[in-house]
């Protein structure tokens, strides 16, 4: 069964940086689409960053130029480097995977909380 464990969140001041990590078990990232979502209180879950199997990436307009998604050397890890963080980036961040046709397809993990505040 597929499971995701996200980590690396925390409290950071505006303008700061964080690096999120996601470890997957029961699936192979190497041949699939990987992505990071976030969900803020009272808001719908939104796709923040996506890494396709051919290495191409896409980002939500709100994070372009500030966030970078990458695949770990281990085939079951994906990262999200976040910089120039803003209060509106505050949310629970979750990872997921799937094929190009089914993404996201795995069950949702607990996520990791990112809070941007002074």
N, C-alpha and C positions, 0 to 999 in steps of 0.2 A: 504494500500500500504506500502511495506517495505521501511524504510528509515534508513540510518546510519549516525550518527554524531560522528566524530572523534575529539579528543582534546588531549592536553598535549605536543604537539610539541614545538619547539623553537630552539634557538641558544645555542649550548653547545660546550665547548672545547674538543679536543680529550682526550679520557680517561674518560670523564664524563658519566653521566647517565640521563635517562629520563624514565618516565612512561606514556605510551599512554593509552587512554581510548576510548572505542567505546560503544555508546548507540544505540540500535536498537529499532525501533518502528514498529509495524505491523507484527512482527514475534516472534517466540519463539526460543531463543538460546539453551534452555535446552536439546532439543532433536535433535540437528543438529550439523553439522560440523561448526566450526568457524575458521576464519583465518585472518591473517594480510598480506597484500601485500605492496609493495612499488614501486614507479616509479620515476626514476631519469630523468633529462632532456636528451632527445635524446636516451633513453633506453626503452626497453620493460618493462611492468609491471611484477614483479616477486613475487612469493609466498615466504614469509619470515618465517612464522610460522603457524602451523595448529594444532587445537585441535579437536580431534574426540569425538564422543558421548560417547565412552567407557573410555574417559580420557587419551588416548594415545596422544602423541604429536610428531610432526616432524618439523624439521627446515632446512632452507637452510644451506648448508655447511659453507657459509660465516659468519653466525651468531651463529652457534652452540657454546654453552658454554658462550655466552654473552647475548643472548635474552631469555626471558621466557614468554610464553603465558599462561594466566590463565583466568578462568571464574569468573565473579563477583558473589557475593551472590544474587544479583538481577539477575533474569534469562535472562535479556536482556542486560547484559554488558559483555564485554571482554576487557582484558588488555594486554599490551605488555610492560614488563619491559626490558629496554635496558641498558646495562652497557658496559664499556670499548669501548665507541663509537669511531669510526674511520671516517675520512673525507669521505670515500667511502660509509658510511651509509647515507649520505645526500640524501634525497628524500622526496617525498610526501608519507605518509603512509596512507593506506586505509584498512578498515575491510570489511568482507563479510561473508556470511553464505550460507548454503545449505545442502542438504542431501549428503550422501556419494556418490551418483550417480550424483548429479547435482552441487556440489560445484565448483566454486562460482555461485550463482544463483540470488543474489539480485542486484538491481541497485547500481551503484557506487556513494558514497557520495563525498564531496569535499576533504576529507582527511585532514591530518594535516602535516604541513611542519616541517621536522627535518633538521637542518643545523649543521654540525659538522665542526668547524673551529676555528683556534686560532687567 
